[in-house]
């Protein structure tokens, strides 16, 4: 699976990218037809504490699954986003398998 990272308003360090890559690779165990994944990381300079945003776009045959989450840290936003994406991927997999 091809994973592309896009960081907006900051430069992401390799530890963060490795953390996200490892989490995304676990989705391959769940569904092996994932074509590509785009990860958008955005740090806003707002006064609130939940200023880290992550958007995950996963391309599967015939559909693109998108999840947006924000939190205090990118790691927490990643965990929350991937959990939501895992549920969406399971629903898609169930629908796709009943059609085929």
C-alpha positions as CSV (number, residue, x, y, z in Angstrom):
1,X,0.0,0.0,0.0
2,X,1.3,3.4,-0.9
3,X,1.1,6.1,1.9
4,X,1.6,9.8,1.2
5,X,2.1,12.3,4.0
6,X,1.2,16.0,3.7
7,X,2.0,18.3,6.6
8,X,0.5,21.8,6.5
9,X,2.0,24.8,8.4
10,X,4.8,22.7,10.0
11,X,7.4,20.1,9.2
12,X,6.6,16.6,10.6
13,X,9.5,14.8,12.2
14,X,10.4,11.2,11.3
15,X,9.2,9.7,14.6
16,X,5.6,11.0,14.0
17,X,5.6,9.7,10.4
18,X,6.9,6.3,11.5
19,X,4.3,6.1,14.2
20,X,1.5,6.8,11.7
21,X,3.0,4.5,9.1
22,X,3.0,1.6,11.6
23,X,-0.6,2.2,12.5
24,X,-1.7,2.4,8.9
25,X,0.1,-0.8,8.0
26,X,-2.1,-2.6,10.5
27,X,-5.1,-1.8,8.2
28,X,-3.6,-4.1,5.6
29,X,-4.2,-7.0,7.9
30,X,-7.9,-6.0,8.1
31,X,-8.4,-5.5,4.3
32,X,-5.8,-6.3,1.7
33,X,-7.4,-4.4,-1.2
34,X,-6.3,-0.9,0.0
35,X,-4.8,1.0,-3.0
36,X,-3.4,4.0,-1.3
37,X,-3.6,6.3,1.8
38,X,-3.1,10.0,2.0
39,X,-2.4,11.5,5.4
40,X,-2.9,15.2,5.9
41,X,-1.4,16.7,9.2
42,X,-2.3,20.2,10.1
43,X,-1.2,22.3,13.1
44,X,-3.2,25.3,13.8
45,X,-2.0,28.2,15.9
46,X,-5.4,28.7,17.6
47,X,-5.6,29.3,21.3
48,X,-7.5,26.1,22.0
49,X,-5.8,22.9,23.2
50,X,-7.1,20.7,20.4
51,X,-5.2,22.3,17.6
52,X,-3.7,19.2,15.9
53,X,-5.8,17.9,12.9
54,X,-5.4,14.8,10.9
55,X,-7.3,13.7,7.8
56,X,-7.0,10.2,6.5
57,X,-8.1,9.3,3.0
58,X,-8.0,5.6,2.0
59,X,-8.6,4.5,-1.5
60,X,-10.2,1.1,-2.0
61,X,-11.7,-0.3,-5.2
62,X,-14.7,1.9,-6.1
63,X,-14.6,4.2,-3.1
64,X,-12.6,6.6,-1.0
65,X,-13.0,6.5,2.8
66,X,-12.3,9.8,4.6
67,X,-11.9,10.5,8.3
68,X,-11.1,13.8,10.0
69,X,-10.1,14.1,13.6
70,X,-8.6,16.7,15.9
71,X,-7.0,16.4,19.3
72,X,-4.2,17.7,21.6
73,X,-1.6,15.6,20.0
74,X,-1.1,14.0,16.5
75,X,-0.7,10.6,18.1
76,X,-4.1,10.8,19.8
77,X,-5.8,12.2,16.7
78,X,-4.2,9.3,14.7
79,X,-5.5,6.7,17.1
80,X,-9.0,8.1,17.0
81,X,-9.0,8.5,13.3
82,X,-7.7,5.0,12.6
83,X,-10.3,3.5,14.9
84,X,-13.1,5.3,13.0
85,X,-11.5,4.3,9.7
86,X,-11.2,0.7,10.9
87,X,-15.0,0.6,11.5
88,X,-15.7,2.2,8.1
89,X,-13.4,-0.2,6.4
90,X,-15.1,-3.2,8.1
91,X,-18.5,-1.9,6.9
92,X,-17.2,-1.4,3.4
93,X,-15.7,-4.9,3.4
94,X,-19.0,-6.4,4.5
95,X,-20.9,-4.6,1.8
96,X,-18.4,-5.4,-0.9
97,X,-18.2,-9.1,0.0
98,X,-22.0,-9.4,-0.1
99,X,-22.2,-7.8,-3.5
100,X,-19.4,-9.9,-5.0
